[in-house]
Amino acid sequence: MDFLSATLSRVKPSPTIAMTAKATELKAAGRDVIGLSAGEPDFDTPQNIKDAAVAAIAAGKTKYTAPDGIPELKQAICTKMKRDHGLDYTPAQVSVGTGGKQTLYNALMATLNEGDEVIIPAPYWVSYPDMVLLAGGTPVIVETSLESSFKLTAEQLEAAITPNTKWFIFNSPSNPTGAGYSREQLKALTDVLMRHPHVWVMTDDMYEHLAYDDFEFCTPAQVEPGLYERTLTCNGVSKAYAMTGWRIGYAAGPVELIRAMRKVQSQSTSNPCSVSQWAAVEALNGTQDFLAPNNEKFVRRRDIAVSMLSAIDGVTCPTPEGAFYVYPSIAGLIGKTTPKGTAISTDEDFAIALLEEADVAIVFGAAFGLSPNFRVSYATSDEALTEACKRIQNFCASLT
Ligand SMILES: Cc1ncc(COP(=O)(O)O)c(C=O)c1O
């Protein structure tokens, strides 16, 4: 349609949202579908956070705020950055947006020109390449592998950098693999970046608190202080605080960049919801006690998913360090046929057949740029997860 912009034609709708919508549609039609496709915790938002929101409404904190956040929230973010990572930021170096997604988008919109390249390791969170395209840049996808536990190596990063590279997008623990970079693994990457002063780092720390076993989260500017001046550290309250619907994300970085991001936001959405901002102040400043019990549940579910999926012939499922996803390979199932006669030639065929013939919704690997795999989100009850994994086992066993 000529009426639509050329930019839009380069972008695809979010496949994770599409898979969840298809599962919802089948459920509404009466099918007993188990959804393992949505990227959100099944826990409720903690009570103290809800109470802070109710108090904000009662106190009339329901008006426009500064476009990129109230001073109280910016201060809470500075305090958090110092407490958790030893990083010093002032409120002028902080931007609050409507979800983590908006802050990442603002930063790309504020900085990309035609010809600018953005390095994105695959598999990646579905929105990175499309946001880069919307902002007029060029995504440079670098595929990782099962063998490197889906982590980018220093050699790969070095080889991907060109004079046109503007940003390197880094995400640990990762959506969709759950892979978390150790300090040493991250240091190997930051050493490369130190040799290329024109490359900026956009780190997406959204799953910071969802780190398991003895994995210790760290962020690039903490591992390599020399990168502080060209790092945008992005985070949000959506995942760890079970606040996906409240829509609060934030970023900390150089003042000039933060100012440019505010300009984008002030001419698009203006401030994020005032009530949600007050709730986020409580999330960051209040008790963090619920994180550990939530993580215990996540670890148990991760172990259920890994052990049940690894038991399937043709499936390889590594154990990730964090987030609430596993990303098994189905290389051993490609070329097979379902009982209803559907050929499994790609991971998309697998995902569609699994939904239609076994009532389990997952997301196919092609959506995240690395195939043949699928992503399971284990942020659901132990019972639903176990039943879904049984169905996946039976479905895979039925392939010929
Ligand atoms: C890696 C990653 N970054 C950012 C986001 C966006 O989070 P928000 O819901 O706060 O926009 C998500 C959500 O799925 C994510 O997985």
The ligand as a Tripos MOL2 file, in Angstrom:
@<TRIPOS>MOLECULE
LIG
   16    16     1     0     0
SMALL
NO_CHARGES

@<TRIPOS>ATOM
      1 C1         15.7850   -8.4220   26.6000 C.3       1 LIG1
      2 C2         14.6000   -7.5550   26.7730 C.ar      1 LIG1
      3 N1         14.7700   -6.2280   26.7790 N.ar      1 LIG1
      4 C3         13.7420   -5.3770   26.9140 C.ar      1 LIG1
      5 C4         12.4610   -5.8510   27.0550 C.ar      1 LIG1
      6 C5         11.3490   -4.8450   27.1480 C.3       1 LIG1
      7 O1         10.8180   -4.7610   28.3820 O.3       1 LIG1
      8 P1          9.5740   -3.7830   28.6820 P.3       1 LIG1
      9 O2          8.3930   -4.6830   28.8210 O.co2     1 LIG1
     10 O3          9.9510   -3.0970   29.9540 O.co2     1 LIG1
     11 O4          9.4330   -2.8500   27.5480 O.co2     1 LIG1
     12 C6         12.2240   -7.2230   27.0520 C.ar      1 LIG1
     13 C7         10.8500   -7.7380   27.1450 C.2       1 LIG1
     14 O5         10.5250   -8.8180   26.7280 O.2       1 LIG1
     15 C8         13.3220   -8.1010   26.9160 C.ar      1 LIG1
     16 O6         13.1640   -9.4180   26.9170 O.3       1 LIG1
@<TRIPOS>BOND
     1     1     2 1
     2     2     3 ar
     3     2    15 ar
     4     3     4 ar
     5     4     5 ar
     6     5     6 1
     7     5    12 ar
     8     6     7 1
     9     7     8 1
    10     8     9 2
    11     8    10 1
    12     8    11 1
    13    12    13 1
    14    12    15 ar
    15    13    14 2
    16    15    16 1
@<TRIPOS>SUBSTRUCTURE
     1 LIG1         1 GROUP 0 **** ****
